[in-house]
Amino acid sequence: MKQWFEWQFKNQRKNNQWDQWTVPLINLKKDLDWFFQEVKTKVKTKEIPTWFENVFYRKDWTDRTASGTEGSVTSEELWTWTHEESYKDLMDKAGITKITEFPQNIKNRLIPILAEKLSLQEDTINFYCHNEGPGHHFPMHFDRNRWGKFSLNEDTSYNKNYGLFLIFFDDWQHGQAFQQGTKFLTWKSGDVFTWDHESTPHGSCNFGYEDRYTLLVNGEFKKD
């Protein structure tokens, strides 16, 4: 994984202007608290399914990510890099609990709010949730692929009209770490962060005692 991170840092990073991304863009607690509470409740009662996953070990992730290097890194090379023996403990134990299936009534209520508040085209919005529980971590990386897009034929070039947003369910708790660039975030419930996902390295871990839920949203911005 270190070789891949260093390759991205050298070849895909366009700037080092990272500090601006550590400030919340907006706070949506008033608009989304119903969603936060409903998801946590339905996860607890198993009405919403969850699963723990290490995305870096998924073959389709490797293939799609390698395709974004314009032939500079093959899928086979990238697979080898994410399975470096020197970082076996880091990578084998990496992962996060994912939540991607939601009742239709939740989708119908949530998507218009996200479109309005984040200036996104409603029909392009993807959203999902992560729960980083105590002891879980996600290694430092750059984001290149649009979530929910699995075709190797898609345009993998950097899309300036595409937004990626991270929204925290609850206030920051001791032991919850999210690094963006060179700084660590602190947050309040409903805080929305965005970043230059091509150029800003980030990663997270939870060495505290409380679950850390986040809502991740992406989509294309509304046209002027």
C-alpha positions in Angstrom: 0.0 0.0 0.0 2.9 2.3 0.7 4.1 2.1 -2.9 0.6 2.9 -4.2 0.3 5.9 -1.8 3.7 7.2 -2.9 2.8 6.7 -6.6 -0.4 8.7 -6.2 1.4 11.4 -4.2 3.9 11.9 -7.0 1.7 11.4 -10.1 -1.9 12.3 -9.2 -1.6 15.0 -6.6 -2.0 18.4 -8.2 -1.5 20.7 -5.2 -0.7 20.9 -1.5 -3.4 23.4 -0.6 -5.0 21.2 2.1 -5.8 23.5 5.1 -9.0 24.8 3.5 -10.5 21.3 3.6 -10.3 21.1 7.4 -13.0 23.7 8.0 -16.7 22.5 7.8 -18.5 23.7 4.7 -21.9 23.8 6.4 -23.7 22.2 9.3 -26.8 20.1 8.5 -27.7 18.8 11.9 -31.1 20.5 11.8 -31.9 19.0 8.4 -30.4 15.5 8.9 -30.8 14.6 12.6 -33.9 12.5 11.7 -31.7 10.5 9.3 -28.9 10.0 11.8 -31.2 8.7 14.5 -33.2 6.5 12.1 -30.1 4.9 10.6 -28.5 4.2 14.0 -31.8 2.7 15.3 -32.4 0.5 12.3 -28.8 -0.7 12.3 -29.2 -1.7 15.9 -32.4 -3.6 15.2 -30.9 -5.1 12.0 -33.6 -3.5 9.9 -30.8 -2.0 7.8 -28.1 -4.5 6.8 -24.4 -3.8 7.4 -21.1 -5.6 6.6 -17.5 -5.1 7.4 -15.2 -4.7 4.3 -11.7 -4.0 3.3 -12.2 -2.3 0.0 -8.5 -2.3 -0.8 -8.6 -6.1 -1.2 -11.5 -6.1 -3.6 -10.5 -7.1 -7.1 -13.0 -4.8 -8.8 -11.6 -1.9 -6.8 -8.1 -2.8 -7.9 -9.1 -3.0 -11.6 -11.0 0.3 -11.5 -8.3 2.1 -9.6 -5.6 0.8 -11.9 -7.6 1.9 -15.0 -7.4 5.5 -13.6 -3.6 5.5 -14.0 -3.8 5.6 -17.9 -1.7 2.5 -18.1 1.0 3.5 -15.8 0.1 0.9 -13.1 -1.5 -2.4 -14.0 -4.1 -4.2 -12.0 -1.6 -6.9 -11.2 1.0 -4.3 -9.9 -1.6 -2.6 -7.8 -2.7 -5.8 -6.2 0.9 -6.6 -5.3 1.3 -3.1 -3.8 -1.8 -3.4 -1.6 -0.5 -6.8 -0.4 3.1 -5.7 0.6 4.4 -8.0 3.3 5.9 -5.1 5.2 2.4 -3.6 5.7 0.5 -6.9 6.2 -0.7 -6.0 9.7 -1.9 -2.6 8.5 -3.7 -3.9 5.5 -5.1 -7.2 6.7 -6.8 -5.5 9.6 -8.0 -2.5 7.7 -11.7 -1.9 6.9 -14.9 -0.3 7.9 -18.6 -1.3 8.4 -20.6 -0.2 5.4 -24.3 0.7 5.1 -25.6 1.0 1.6 -29.2 -0.3 1.6 -31.9 2.0 2.8 -35.7 1.9 2.8 -37.2 3.9 -0.1 -39.0 6.3 2.2 -35.6 7.4 3.6 -34.1 7.8 0.1 -37.1 9.9 -1.0 -36.8 12.2 2.0 -33.0 12.5 2.1 -32.0 13.0 -1.6 -33.9 16.3 -2.1 -32.3 17.7 1.0 -28.8 16.8 -0.2 -29.5 18.2 -3.6 -30.7 21.5 -2.2 -28.1 21.9 0.5 -25.1 20.7 -1.4 -26.1 22.1 -4.8 -26.0 18.7 -6.5 -28.0 17.4 -9.4 -30.6 15.1 -7.7 -30.4 12.3 -10.2 -26.6 12.0 -9.9 -26.5 11.6 -6.1 -25.1 8.5 -4.5 -25.0 8.2 -0.7 -23.9 5.5 1.8 -22.8 5.3 5.4 -19.8 4.1 7.3 -19.6 3.1 10.9 -15.9 3.1 12.1 -16.2 1.1 15.3 -13.6 0.9 18.1 -10.4 -0.7 16.8 -11.2 -0.1 13.1 -9.0 1.9 10.8 -8.7 3.1 7.1 -5.1 3.6 5.8 -4.0 6.9 4.2 -5.1 7.1 0.6 -6.4 9.4 -2.2 -9.9 9.1 -3.7 -10.1 8.7 -7.4 -13.2 6.6 -8.2 -16.8 7.8 -8.1 -18.6 5.5 -5.6 -21.1 3.2 -7.3 -19.4 3.4 -10.7 -18.0 0.0 -11.6 -17.4 0.2 -15.4 -13.8 0.1 -16.5 -14.9 2.1 -19.6 -16.0 5.1 -17.6 -14.1 8.4 -17.8 -11.6 8.1 -14.9 -10.2 11.6 -15.4 -10.5 14.1 -12.6 -14.0 15.7 -12.8 -14.1 19.3 -11.5 -17.9 19.2 -11.6 -18.0 16.2 -9.2 -18.4 16.7 -5.4 -17.6 14.4 -2.5 -18.9 15.2 1.0 -18.4 13.7 4.4 -21.1 14.3 7.1 -20.6 13.3 10.7 -23.6 11.9 12.6 -22.4 12.8 16.1 -20.0 15.1 17.9 -16.4 14.1 17.9 -15.4 11.7 20.7 -12.0 11.1 22.2 -10.0 8.5 20.2 -11.7 9.3 16.9 -9.1 10.4 14.4 -9.7 11.6 10.8 -6.6 13.1 9.1 -7.2 15.4 6.1 -3.9 16.5 4.5 -1.6 17.3 7.4 -4.2 18.1 10.0 -6.8 16.1 12.1 -10.4 17.1 12.0 -12.7 17.8 14.9 -16.4 18.0 14.3 -19.9 18.6 15.6 -22.9 16.6 14.7 -24.0 17.5 11.2 -20.7 19.1 10.1 -20.1 18.7 6.3 -16.6 18.4 5.0 -15.5 18.3 1.4 -12.0 18.1 -0.2 -10.0 18.0 -3.4 -10.2 14.2 -3.5 -7.5 13.9 -6.2 -4.9 15.8 -4.2 -5.7 15.5 -0.5 -4.5 12.4 1.3 -6.6 11.2 4.2 -7.2 8.3 6.5 -8.9 7.5 9.8 -9.0 5.3 12.8 -11.0 4.8 16.0 -9.0 4.0 19.1 -11.8 5.3 21.3 -14.9 3.7 22.8 -17.8 5.1 20.7 -18.9 4.2 17.1 -18.2 6.9 14.6 -21.0 7.1 12.0 -20.6 9.1 8.8 -22.7 9.8 5.8 -20.8 10.0 2.5 -22.4 11.8 -0.5 -21.2 12.3 -4.0 -22.7 13.6 -7.2 -22.4 16.2 -9.9 -22.9 19.9 -9.1 -25.9 21.7 -10.5 -25.2 23.5 -13.7 -25.3 27.3 -13.7 
